Amino acid sequence: MATKELALHEQLEVHEVLIFKTTCVTKSKLFVDLVQDKKLKEIIEEDLELSTKAIKDLRKVLADASK
């Protein structure tokens, strides 16, 4: 896959999404232990896994854009 340079405004938008996803993960980690409903806990844990992967991907996009 070819590396695409991002314009400054695109880098800022990716950074904003990264901050949002990081905040969501932090909040979910705090609440997952408080949840008593098994199904809801499974949903939150699945979201944590997906969001953690998204954070890694977004960090890679930003790192590649700054090369």
N, CA, C, O and CB atoms as a CASP TS submission, in Angstrom:
PFRMAT TS
TARGET T0000
AUTHOR 0000-0000-0000
METHOD Language model
MODEL 1
PARENT N/A
ATOM      1  N   MET     1       0.843  -1.178   0.000  1.00  0.00           N
ATOM      2  CA  MET     1       0.000   0.000   0.000  1.00  0.00           C
ATOM      3  C   MET     1       0.887   1.241   0.000  1.00  0.00           C
ATOM      4  O   MET     1       1.835   1.327   0.781  1.00  0.00           O
ATOM      5  CB  MET     1      -0.958  -0.002   1.218  1.00  0.00           C
ATOM      6  N   ALA     2       0.594   2.170  -0.845  1.00  0.00           N
ATOM      7  CA  ALA     2       1.376   3.392  -0.953  1.00  0.00           C
ATOM      8  C   ALA     2       1.098   4.301   0.241  1.00  0.00           C
ATOM      9  O   ALA     2      -0.029   4.410   0.725  1.00  0.00           O
ATOM     10  CB  ALA     2       1.062   4.121  -2.272  1.00  0.00           C
ATOM     11  N   THR     3       2.170   4.946   0.694  1.00  0.00           N
ATOM     12  CA  THR     3       2.022   5.893   1.792  1.00  0.00           C
ATOM     13  C   THR     3       1.511   7.210   1.237  1.00  0.00           C
ATOM     14  O   THR     3       2.078   7.756   0.291  1.00  0.00           O
ATOM     15  CB  THR     3       3.362   6.094   2.549  1.00  0.00           C
ATOM     16  N   LYS     4       0.460   7.705   1.817  1.00  0.00           N
ATOM     17  CA  LYS     4      -0.141   8.957   1.360  1.00  0.00           C
ATOM     18  C   LYS     4       0.178  10.039   2.374  1.00  0.00           C
ATOM     19  O   LYS     4      -0.016   9.861   3.577  1.00  0.00           O
ATOM     20  CB  LYS     4      -1.683   8.812   1.164  1.00  0.00           C
ATOM     21  N   GLU     5       0.663  11.149   1.879  1.00  0.00           N
ATOM     22  CA  GLU     5       0.900  12.279   2.771  1.00  0.00           C
ATOM     23  C   GLU     5      -0.433  12.930   3.102  1.00  0.00           C
ATOM     24  O   GLU     5      -1.309  13.066   2.248  1.00  0.00           O
ATOM     25  CB  GLU     5       1.876  13.306   2.130  1.00  0.00           C
ATOM     26  N   LEU     6      -0.564  13.325   4.346  1.00  0.00           N
ATOM     27  CA  LEU     6      -1.787  13.994   4.782  1.00  0.00           C
ATOM     28  C   LEU     6      -1.529  15.487   4.897  1.00  0.00           C
ATOM     29  O   LEU     6      -0.468  15.917   5.348  1.00  0.00           O
ATOM     30  CB  LEU     6      -2.287  13.420   6.131  1.00  0.00           C
ATOM     31  N   ALA     7      -2.501  16.254   4.489  1.00  0.00           N
ATOM     32  CA  ALA     7      -2.432  17.700   4.687  1.00  0.00           C
ATOM     33  C   ALA     7      -2.552  17.985   6.181  1.00  0.00           C
ATOM     34  O   ALA     7      -3.013  17.140   6.948  1.00  0.00           O
ATOM     35  CB  ALA     7      -3.554  18.442   3.878  1.00  0.00           C
ATOM     36  N   LEU     8      -2.140  19.162   6.577  1.00  0.00           N
ATOM     37  CA  LEU     8      -2.155  19.518   7.996  1.00  0.00           C
ATOM     38  C   LEU     8      -3.550  19.387   8.603  1.00  0.00           C
ATOM     39  O   LEU     8      -3.695  18.871   9.711  1.00  0.00           O
ATOM     40  CB  LEU     8      -1.643  20.939   8.184  1.00  0.00           C
ATOM     41  N   HIS     9      -4.574  19.847   7.890  1.00  0.00           N
ATOM     42  CA  HIS     9      -5.930  19.759   8.443  1.00  0.00           C
ATOM     43  C   HIS     9      -6.377  18.303   8.575  1.00  0.00           C
ATOM     44  O   HIS     9      -7.153  17.971   9.471  1.00  0.00           O
ATOM     45  CB  HIS     9      -6.921  20.536   7.556  1.00  0.00           C
ATOM     46  N   GLU    10      -5.893  17.436   7.689  1.00  0.00           N
ATOM     47  CA  GLU    10      -6.228  16.009   7.790  1.00  0.00           C
ATOM     48  C   GLU    10      -5.529  15.383   8.996  1.00  0.00           C
ATOM     49  O   GLU    10      -6.116  14.565   9.705  1.00  0.00           O
ATOM     50  CB  GLU    10      -5.829  15.260   6.492  1.00  0.00           C
ATOM     51  N   GLN    11      -4.283  15.769   9.222  1.00  0.00           N
ATOM     52  CA  GLN    11      -3.565  15.271  10.395  1.00  0.00           C
ATOM     53  C   GLN    11      -4.269  15.699  11.683  1.00  0.00           C
ATOM     54  O   GLN    11      -4.371  14.923  12.633  1.00  0.00           O
ATOM     55  CB  GLN    11      -2.110  15.775  10.391  1.00  0.00           C
ATOM     56  N   LEU    12      -4.747  16.929  11.702  1.00  0.00           N
ATOM     57  CA  LEU    12      -5.460  17.418  12.884  1.00  0.00           C
ATOM     58  C   LEU    12      -6.757  16.650  13.109  1.00  0.00           C
ATOM     59  O   LEU    12      -7.115  16.348  14.248  1.00  0.00           O
ATOM     60  CB  LEU    12      -5.756  18.912  12.746  1.00  0.00           C
ATOM     61  N   GLU    13      -7.459  16.335  12.028  1.00  0.00           N
ATOM     62  CA  GLU    13      -8.707  15.573  12.155  1.00  0.00           C
ATOM     63  C   GLU    13      -8.437  14.162  12.662  1.00  0.00           C
ATOM     64  O   GLU    13      -9.173  13.657  13.510  1.00  0.00           O
ATOM     65  CB  GLU    13      -9.441  15.515  10.807  1.00  0.00           C
ATOM     66  N   VAL    14      -7.387  13.520  12.150  1.00  0.00           N
ATOM     67  CA  VAL    14      -7.022  12.183  12.634  1.00  0.00           C
ATOM     68  C   VAL    14      -6.649  12.271  14.109  1.00  0.00           C
ATOM     69  O   VAL    14      -7.019  11.399  14.895  1.00  0.00           O
ATOM     70  CB  VAL    14      -5.843  11.585  11.803  1.00  0.00           C
ATOM     71  N   HIS    15      -5.929  13.303  14.484  1.00  0.00           N
ATOM     72  CA  HIS    15      -5.541  13.495  15.879  1.00  0.00           C
ATOM     73  C   HIS    15      -6.768  13.680  16.772  1.00  0.00           C
ATOM     74  O   HIS    15      -6.816  13.148  17.881  1.00  0.00           O
ATOM     75  CB  HIS    15      -4.606  14.704  16.010  1.00  0.00           C
ATOM     76  N   GLU    16      -7.748  14.423  16.297  1.00  0.00           N
ATOM     77  CA  GLU    16      -8.987  14.612  17.064  1.00  0.00           C
ATOM     78  C   GLU    16      -9.710  13.280  17.277  1.00  0.00           C
ATOM     79  O   GLU    16     -10.205  13.008  18.371  1.00  0.00           O
ATOM     80  CB  GLU    16      -9.920  15.609  16.344  1.00  0.00           C
ATOM     81  N   VAL    17      -9.769  12.458  16.240  1.00  0.00           N
ATOM     82  CA  VAL    17     -10.410  11.142  16.364  1.00  0.00           C
ATOM     83  C   VAL    17      -9.622  10.279  17.341  1.00  0.00           C
ATOM     84  O   VAL    17     -10.206   9.559  18.151  1.00  0.00           O
ATOM     85  CB  VAL    17     -10.514  10.440  14.980  1.00  0.00           C
ATOM     86  N   LEU    18      -8.297  10.350  17.265  1.00  0.00           N
ATOM     87  CA  LEU    18      -7.444   9.593  18.176  1.00  0.00           C
ATOM     88  C   LEU    18      -7.711   9.992  19.627  1.00  0.00           C
ATOM     89  O   LEU    18      -7.827   9.128  20.496  1.00  0.00           O
ATOM     90  CB  LEU    18      -5.964   9.810  17.827  1.00  0.00           C
ATOM     91  N   ILE    19      -7.806  11.268  19.889  1.00  0.00           N
ATOM     92  CA  ILE    19      -8.101  11.748  21.250  1.00  0.00           C
ATOM     93  C   ILE    19      -9.476  11.260  21.703  1.00  0.00           C
ATOM     94  O   ILE    19      -9.641  10.828  22.844  1.00  0.00           O
ATOM     95  CB  ILE    19      -8.039  13.297  21.310  1.00  0.00           C
ATOM     96  N   PHE    20     -10.459  11.330  20.809  1.00  0.00           N
ATOM     97  CA  PHE    20     -11.810  10.872  21.146  1.00  0.00           C
ATOM     98  C   PHE    20     -11.811   9.379  21.484  1.00  0.00           C
ATOM     99  O   PHE    20     -12.393   8.971  22.489  1.00  0.00           O
ATOM    100  CB  PHE    20     -12.779  11.152  19.979  1.00  0.00           C
ATOM    101  N   LYS    21     -11.158   8.564  20.644  1.00  0.00           N
ATOM    102  CA  LYS    21     -11.128   7.118  20.884  1.00  0.00           C
ATOM    103  C   LYS    21     -10.394   6.802  22.186  1.00  0.00           C
ATOM    104  O   LYS    21     -10.801   5.904  22.924  1.00  0.00           O
ATOM    105  CB  LYS    21     -10.454   6.388  19.703  1.00  0.00           C
ATOM    106  N   THR    22      -9.324   7.527  22.471  1.00  0.00           N
ATOM    107  CA  THR    22      -8.577   7.312  23.707  1.00  0.00           C
ATOM    108  C   THR    22      -9.442   7.637  24.921  1.00  0.00           C
ATOM    109  O   THR    22      -9.417   6.917  25.919  1.00  0.00           O
ATOM    110  CB  THR    22      -7.298   8.167  23.719  1.00  0.00           C
ATOM    111  N   THR    23     -10.197   8.710  24.831  1.00  0.00           N
ATOM    112  CA  THR    23     -11.107   9.085  25.915  1.00  0.00           C
ATOM    113  C   THR    23     -12.188   8.020  26.106  1.00  0.00           C
ATOM    114  O   THR    23     -12.533   7.676  27.237  1.00  0.00           O
ATOM    115  CB  THR    23     -11.755  10.455  25.625  1.00  0.00           C
ATOM    116  N   CYS    24     -12.713   7.506  25.010  1.00  0.00           N
ATOM    117  CA  CYS    24     -13.739   6.453  25.086  1.00  0.00           C
ATOM    118  C   CYS    24     -13.191   5.194  25.748  1.00  0.00           C
ATOM    119  O   CYS    24     -13.870   4.578  26.570  1.00  0.00           O
ATOM    120  CB  CYS    24     -14.268   6.115  23.681  1.00  0.00           C
ATOM    121  N   VAL    25     -11.974   4.813  25.397  1.00  0.00           N
ATOM    122  CA  VAL    25     -11.360   3.626  25.995  1.00  0.00           C
ATOM    123  C   VAL    25     -11.162   3.831  27.492  1.00  0.00           C
ATOM    124  O   VAL    25     -11.441   2.936  28.289  1.00  0.00           O
ATOM    125  CB  VAL    25     -10.011   3.307  25.314  1.00  0.00           C
ATOM    126  N   THR    26     -10.688   4.992  27.866  1.00  0.00           N
ATOM    127  CA  THR    26     -10.482   5.290  29.284  1.00  0.00           C
ATOM    128  C   THR    26     -11.793   5.185  30.057  1.00  0.00           C
ATOM    129  O   THR    26     -11.846   4.587  31.132  1.00  0.00           O
ATOM    130  CB  THR    26      -9.876   6.694  29.457  1.00  0.00           C
ATOM    131  N   LYS    27     -12.837   5.765  29.504  1.00  0.00           N
ATOM    132  CA  LYS    27     -14.152   5.726  30.157  1.00  0.00           C
ATOM    133  C   LYS    27     -14.675   4.289  30.247  1.00  0.00           C
ATOM    134  O   LYS    27     -15.188   3.878  31.288  1.00  0.00           O
ATOM    135  CB  LYS    27     -15.160   6.611  29.391  1.00  0.00           C
ATOM    136  N   SER    28     -14.545   3.536  29.171  1.00  0.00           N
ATOM    137  CA  SER    28     -15.028   2.153  29.169  1.00  0.00           C
ATOM    138  C   SER    28     -14.265   1.299  30.172  1.00  0.00           C
ATOM    139  O   SER    28     -14.856   0.452  30.841  1.00  0.00           O
ATOM    140  CB  SER    28     -14.904   1.547  27.770  1.00  0.00           C
ATOM    141  N   LYS    29     -12.957   1.516  30.282  1.00  0.00           N
ATOM    142  CA  LYS    29     -12.158   0.752  31.243  1.00  0.00           C
ATOM    143  C   LYS    29     -12.600   1.037  32.674  1.00  0.00           C
ATOM    144  O   LYS    29     -12.569   0.154  33.531  1.00  0.00           O
ATOM    145  CB  LYS    29     -10.668   1.078  31.080  1.00  0.00           C
ATOM    146  N   LEU    30     -13.009   2.268  32.923  1.00  0.00           N
ATOM    147  CA  LEU    30     -13.472   2.622  34.263  1.00  0.00           C
ATOM    148  C   LEU    30     -14.816   1.977  34.585  1.00  0.00           C
ATOM    149  O   LEU    30     -15.059   1.562  35.718  1.00  0.00           O
ATOM    150  CB  LEU    30     -13.578   4.135  34.399  1.00  0.00           C
ATOM    151  N   PHE    31     -15.681   1.898  33.585  1.00  0.00           N
ATOM    152  CA  PHE    31     -17.039   1.420  33.831  1.00  0.00           C
ATOM    153  C   PHE    31     -17.219  -0.086  33.672  1.00  0.00           C
ATOM    154  O   PHE    31     -18.195  -0.639  34.180  1.00  0.00           O
ATOM    155  CB  PHE    31     -17.973   2.114  32.914  1.00  0.00           C
ATOM    156  N   VAL    32     -16.307  -0.763  32.983  1.00  0.00           N
ATOM    157  CA  VAL    32     -16.507  -2.188  32.713  1.00  0.00           C
ATOM    158  C   VAL    32     -16.615  -3.002  34.008  1.00  0.00           C
ATOM    159  O   VAL    32     -17.362  -3.979  34.060  1.00  0.00           O
ATOM    160  CB  VAL    32     -15.359  -2.724  31.855  1.00  0.00           C
ATOM    161  N   ASP    33     -15.888  -2.615  35.034  1.00  0.00           N
ATOM    162  CA  ASP    33     -15.948  -3.355  36.297  1.00  0.00           C
ATOM    163  C   ASP    33     -17.198  -3.033  37.110  1.00  0.00           C
ATOM    164  O   ASP    33     -17.571  -3.787  38.009  1.00  0.00           O
ATOM    165  CB  ASP    33     -14.717  -3.059  37.125  1.00  0.00           C
ATOM    166  N   LEU    34     -17.839  -1.919  36.797  1.00  0.00           N
ATOM    167  CA  LEU    34     -19.044  -1.531  37.526  1.00  0.00           C
ATOM    168  C   LEU    34     -20.311  -2.149  36.942  1.00  0.00           C
ATOM    169  O   LEU    34     -21.340  -2.226  37.614  1.00  0.00           O
ATOM    170  CB  LEU    34     -19.174  -0.028  37.536  1.00  0.00           C
ATOM    171  N   VAL    35     -20.229  -2.585  35.694  1.00  0.00           N
ATOM    172  CA  VAL    35     -21.400  -3.132  35.004  1.00  0.00           C
ATOM    173  C   VAL    35     -21.716  -4.517  35.559  1.00  0.00           C
ATOM    174  O   VAL    35     -20.829  -5.355  35.719  1.00  0.00           O
ATOM    175  CB  VAL    35     -21.161  -3.200  33.468  1.00  0.00           C
ATOM    176  N   GLN    36     -22.985  -4.738  35.848  1.00  0.00           N
ATOM    177  CA  GLN    36     -23.397  -6.027  36.391  1.00  0.00           C
ATOM    178  C   GLN    36     -24.070  -6.909  35.347  1.00  0.00           C
ATOM    179  O   GLN    36     -24.078  -8.133  35.481  1.00  0.00           O
ATOM    180  CB  GLN    36     -24.331  -5.819  37.557  1.00  0.00           C
ATOM    181  N   ASP    37     -24.627  -6.303  34.320  1.00  0.00           N
ATOM    182  CA  ASP    37     -25.281  -7.066  33.262  1.00  0.00           C
ATOM    183  C   ASP    37     -24.220  -7.731  32.385  1.00  0.00           C
ATOM    184  O   ASP    37     -23.345  -7.063  31.835  1.00  0.00           O
ATOM    185  CB  ASP    37     -26.204  -6.151  32.410  1.00  0.00           C
ATOM    186  N   LYS    38     -24.311  -9.062  32.263  1.00  0.00           N
ATOM    187  CA  LYS    38     -23.300  -9.832  31.541  1.00  0.00           C
ATOM    188  C   LYS    38     -23.213  -9.430  30.067  1.00  0.00           C
ATOM    189  O   LYS    38     -22.116  -9.265  29.534  1.00  0.00           O
ATOM    190  CB  LYS    38     -23.605 -11.319  31.650  1.00  0.00           C
ATOM    191  N   LYS    39     -24.348  -9.275  29.418  1.00  0.00           N
ATOM    192  CA  LYS    39     -24.364  -8.928  27.990  1.00  0.00           C
ATOM    193  C   LYS    39     -23.755  -7.543  27.755  1.00  0.00           C
ATOM    194  O   LYS    39     -22.974  -7.355  26.822  1.00  0.00           O
ATOM    195  CB  LYS    39     -25.806  -8.971  27.441  1.00  0.00           C
ATOM    196  N   LEU    40     -24.111  -6.591  28.593  1.00  0.00           N
ATOM    197  CA  LEU    40     -23.558  -5.242  28.469  1.00  0.00           C
ATOM    198  C   LEU    40     -22.048  -5.257  28.695  1.00  0.00           C
ATOM    199  O   LEU    40     -21.304  -4.559  28.006  1.00  0.00           O
ATOM    200  CB  LEU    40     -24.236  -4.287  29.468  1.00  0.00           C
ATOM    201  N   LYS    41     -21.604  -6.049  29.656  1.00  0.00           N
ATOM    202  CA  LYS    41     -20.170  -6.165  29.925  1.00  0.00           C
ATOM    203  C   LYS    41     -19.443  -6.734  28.712  1.00  0.00           C
ATOM    204  O   LYS    41     -18.354  -6.273  28.373  1.00  0.00           O
ATOM    205  CB  LYS    41     -19.919  -7.050  31.160  1.00  0.00           C
ATOM    206  N   GLU    42     -20.032  -7.730  28.056  1.00  0.00           N
ATOM    207  CA  GLU    42     -19.434  -8.304  26.845  1.00  0.00           C
ATOM    208  C   GLU    42     -19.341  -7.264  25.736  1.00  0.00           C
ATOM    209  O   GLU    42     -18.341  -7.197  25.021  1.00  0.00           O
ATOM    210  CB  GLU    42     -20.251  -9.514  26.364  1.00  0.00           C
ATOM    211  N   ILE    43     -20.377  -6.461  25.596  1.00  0.00           N
ATOM    212  CA  ILE    43     -20.383  -5.408  24.566  1.00  0.00           C
ATOM    213  C   ILE    43     -19.276  -4.394  24.843  1.00  0.00           C
ATOM    214  O   ILE    43     -18.560  -3.989  23.928  1.00  0.00           O
ATOM    215  CB  ILE    43     -21.764  -4.695  24.513  1.00  0.00           C
ATOM    216  N   ILE    44     -19.138  -3.989  26.087  1.00  0.00           N
ATOM    217  CA  ILE    44     -18.103  -3.013  26.446  1.00  0.00           C
ATOM    218  C   ILE    44     -16.716  -3.603  26.219  1.00  0.00           C
ATOM    219  O   ILE    44     -15.831  -2.916  25.708  1.00  0.00           O
ATOM    220  CB  ILE    44     -18.260  -2.568  27.917  1.00  0.00           C
ATOM    221  N   GLU    45     -16.516  -4.856  26.589  1.00  0.00           N
ATOM    222  CA  GLU    45     -15.213  -5.494  26.398  1.00  0.00           C
ATOM    223  C   GLU    45     -14.872  -5.626  24.914  1.00  0.00           C
ATOM    224  O   GLU    45     -13.722  -5.434  24.521  1.00  0.00           O
ATOM    225  CB  GLU    45     -15.194  -6.874  27.065  1.00  0.00           C
ATOM    226  N   GLU    46     -15.869  -5.952  24.093  1.00  0.00           N
ATOM    227  CA  GLU    46     -15.641  -6.024  22.648  1.00  0.00           C
ATOM    228  C   GLU    46     -15.299  -4.639  22.096  1.00  0.00           C
ATOM    229  O   GLU    46     -14.412  -4.500  21.254  1.00  0.00           O
ATOM    230  CB  GLU    46     -16.885  -6.598  21.928  1.00  0.00           C
ATOM    231  N   ASP    47     -16.004  -3.626  22.573  1.00  0.00           N
ATOM    232  CA  ASP    47     -15.717  -2.257  22.147  1.00  0.00           C
ATOM    233  C   ASP    47     -14.308  -1.845  22.560  1.00  0.00           C
ATOM    234  O   ASP    47     -13.623  -1.149  21.811  1.00  0.00           O
ATOM    235  CB  ASP    47     -16.747  -1.284  22.736  1.00  0.00           C
ATOM    236  N   LEU    48     -13.872  -2.264  23.735  1.00  0.00           N
ATOM    237  CA  LEU    48     -12.515  -1.963  24.179  1.00  0.00           C
ATOM    238  C   LEU    48     -11.478  -2.558  23.231  1.00  0.00           C
ATOM    239  O   LEU    48     -10.499  -1.898  22.882  1.00  0.00           O
ATOM    240  CB  LEU    48     -12.293  -2.489  25.596  1.00  0.00           C
ATOM    241  N   GLU    49     -11.694  -3.795  22.819  1.00  0.00           N
ATOM    242  CA  GLU    49     -10.763  -4.439  21.886  1.00  0.00           C
ATOM    243  C   GLU    49     -10.725  -3.706  20.548  1.00  0.00           C
ATOM    244  O   GLU    49      -9.650  -3.426  20.017  1.00  0.00           O
ATOM    245  CB  GLU    49     -11.155  -5.907  21.668  1.00  0.00           C
ATOM    246  N   LEU    50     -11.896  -3.398  20.010  1.00  0.00           N
ATOM    247  CA  LEU    50     -11.966  -2.715  18.715  1.00  0.00           C
ATOM    248  C   LEU    50     -11.390  -1.304  18.790  1.00  0.00           C
ATOM    249  O   LEU    50     -10.690  -0.861  17.879  1.00  0.00           O
ATOM    250  CB  LEU    50     -13.411  -2.659  18.226  1.00  0.00           C
ATOM    251  N   SER    51     -11.684  -0.616  19.862  1.00  0.00           N
ATOM    252  CA  SER    51     -11.186   0.751  20.018  1.00  0.00           C
ATOM    253  C   SER    51      -9.674   0.775  20.205  1.00  0.00           C
ATOM    254  O   SER    51      -8.997   1.671  19.702  1.00  0.00           O
ATOM    255  CB  SER    51     -11.868   1.432  21.204  1.00  0.00           C
ATOM    256  N   THR    52      -9.146  -0.205  20.926  1.00  0.00           N
ATOM    257  CA  THR    52      -7.698  -0.295  21.111  1.00  0.00           C
ATOM    258  C   THR    52      -7.003  -0.524  19.777  1.00  0.00           C
ATOM    259  O   THR    52      -5.954   0.062  19.511  1.00  0.00           O
ATOM    260  CB  THR    52      -7.346  -1.424  22.094  1.00  0.00           C
ATOM    261  N   LYS    53      -7.586  -1.375  18.936  1.00  0.00           N
ATOM    262  CA  LYS    53      -7.027  -1.599  17.600  1.00  0.00           C
ATOM    263  C   LYS    53      -7.122  -0.325  16.768  1.00  0.00           C
ATOM    264  O   LYS    53      -6.186   0.010  16.042  1.00  0.00           O
ATOM    265  CB  LYS    53      -7.760  -2.759  16.889  1.00  0.00           C
ATOM    266  N   ALA    54      -8.231   0.379  16.867  1.00  0.00           N
ATOM    267  CA  ALA    54      -8.406   1.631  16.120  1.00  0.00           C
ATOM    268  C   ALA    54      -7.365   2.664  16.546  1.00  0.00           C
ATOM    269  O   ALA    54      -6.842   3.402  15.711  1.00  0.00           O
ATOM    270  CB  ALA    54      -9.828   2.193  16.328  1.00  0.00           C
ATOM    271  N   ILE    55      -7.069   2.715  17.831  1.00  0.00           N
ATOM    272  CA  ILE    55      -6.058   3.652  18.329  1.00  0.00           C
ATOM    273  C   ILE    55      -4.692   3.328  17.732  1.00  0.00           C
ATOM    274  O   ILE    55      -3.969   4.227  17.301  1.00  0.00           O
ATOM    275  CB  ILE    55      -5.990   3.610  19.871  1.00  0.00           C
ATOM    276  N   LYS    56      -4.343   2.047  17.708  1.00  0.00           N
ATOM    277  CA  LYS    56      -3.069   1.644  17.105  1.00  0.00           C
ATOM    278  C   LYS    56      -3.020   2.034  15.636  1.00  0.00           C
ATOM    279  O   LYS    56      -2.004   2.537  15.155  1.00  0.00           O
ATOM    280  CB  LYS    56      -2.854   0.130  17.255  1.00  0.00           C
ATOM    281  N   ASP    57      -4.116   1.804  14.927  1.00  0.00           N
ATOM    282  CA  ASP    57      -4.178   2.147  13.503  1.00  0.00           C
ATOM    283  C   ASP    57      -4.055   3.655  13.283  1.00  0.00           C
ATOM    284  O   ASP    57      -3.344   4.097  12.381  1.00  0.00           O
ATOM    285  CB  ASP    57      -5.489   1.637  12.892  1.00  0.00           C
ATOM    286  N   LEU    58      -4.739   4.433  14.100  1.00  0.00           N
ATOM    287  CA  LEU    58      -4.672   5.890  13.969  1.00  0.00           C
ATOM    288  C   LEU    58      -3.274   6.414  14.277  1.00  0.00           C
ATOM    289  O   LEU    58      -2.796   7.341  13.624  1.00  0.00           O
ATOM    290  CB  LEU    58      -5.692   6.552  14.896  1.00  0.00           C
ATOM    291  N   ARG    59      -2.625   5.823  15.267  1.00  0.00           N
ATOM    292  CA  ARG    59      -1.245   6.224  15.580  1.00  0.00           C
ATOM    293  C   ARG    59      -0.317   5.925  14.409  1.00  0.00           C
ATOM    294  O   ARG    59       0.585   6.705  14.105  1.00  0.00           O
ATOM    295  CB  ARG    59      -0.743   5.503  16.847  1.00  0.00           C
ATOM    296  N   LYS    60      -0.548   4.784  13.754  1.00  0.00           N
ATOM    297  CA  LYS    60       0.263   4.427  12.587  1.00  0.00           C
ATOM    298  C   LYS    60       0.026   5.414  11.449  1.00  0.00           C
ATOM    299  O   LYS    60       0.972   5.825  10.777  1.00  0.00           O
ATOM    300  CB  LYS    60      -0.056   2.993  12.123  1.00  0.00           C
ATOM    301  N   VAL    61      -1.215   5.792  11.233  1.00  0.00           N
ATOM    302  CA  VAL    61      -1.530   6.770  10.183  1.00  0.00           C
ATOM    303  C   VAL    61      -0.791   8.079  10.448  1.00  0.00           C
ATOM    304  O   VAL    61      -0.207   8.664   9.535  1.00  0.00           O
ATOM    305  CB  VAL    61      -3.060   7.021  10.106  1.00  0.00           C
ATOM    306  N   LEU    62      -0.818   8.534  11.694  1.00  0.00           N
ATOM    307  CA  LEU    62      -0.130   9.784  12.031  1.00  0.00           C
ATOM    308  C   LEU    62       1.386   9.648  11.896  1.00  0.00           C
ATOM    309  O   LEU    62       2.056  10.568  11.427  1.00  0.00           O
ATOM    310  CB  LEU    62      -0.486  10.216  13.452  1.00  0.00           C
ATOM    311  N   ALA    63       1.918   8.508  12.305  1.00  0.00           N
ATOM    312  CA  ALA    63       3.361   8.294  12.189  1.00  0.00           C
ATOM    313  C   ALA    63       3.784   8.263  10.722  1.00  0.00           C
ATOM    314  O   ALA    63       4.799   8.852  10.351  1.00  0.00           O
ATOM    315  CB  ALA    63       3.771   6.986  12.891  1.00  0.00           C
ATOM    316  N   ASP    64       3.006   7.576   9.894  1.00  0.00           N
ATOM    317  CA  ASP    64       3.315   7.502   8.461  1.00  0.00           C
ATOM    318  C   ASP    64       3.184   8.866   7.794  1.00  0.00           C
ATOM    319  O   ASP    64       3.922   9.176   6.859  1.00  0.00           O
ATOM    320  CB  ASP    64       2.395   6.493   7.768  1.00  0.00           C
ATOM    321  N   ALA    65       2.262   9.665   8.263  1.00  0.00           N
ATOM    322  CA  ALA    65       2.037  10.988   7.665  1.00  0.00           C
ATOM    323  C   ALA    65       3.163  11.959   7.992  1.00  0.00           C
ATOM    324  O   ALA    65       3.403  12.913   7.252  1.00  0.00           O
ATOM    325  CB  ALA    65       0.711  11.564   8.144  1.00  0.00           C
ATOM    326  N   SER    66       3.851  11.712   9.100  1.00  0.00           N
ATOM    327  CA  SER    66       4.904  12.643   9.503  1.00  0.00           C
ATOM    328  C   SER    66       6.267  12.275   8.924  1.00  0.00           C
ATOM    329  O   SER    66       7.260  12.948   9.203  1.00  0.00           O
ATOM    330  CB  SER    66       4.994  12.695  11.010  1.00  0.00           C
ATOM    331  N   LYS    67       6.323  11.211   8.117  1.00  0.00           N
ATOM    332  CA  LYS    67       7.598  10.796   7.495  1.00  0.00           C
ATOM    333  C   LYS    67       7.909  11.641   6.303  1.00  0.00           C
ATOM    334  O   LYS    67       8.936  11.440   5.655  1.00  0.00           O
ATOM    335  CB  LYS    67       7.559   9.331   7.083  1.00  0.00           C
TER
END
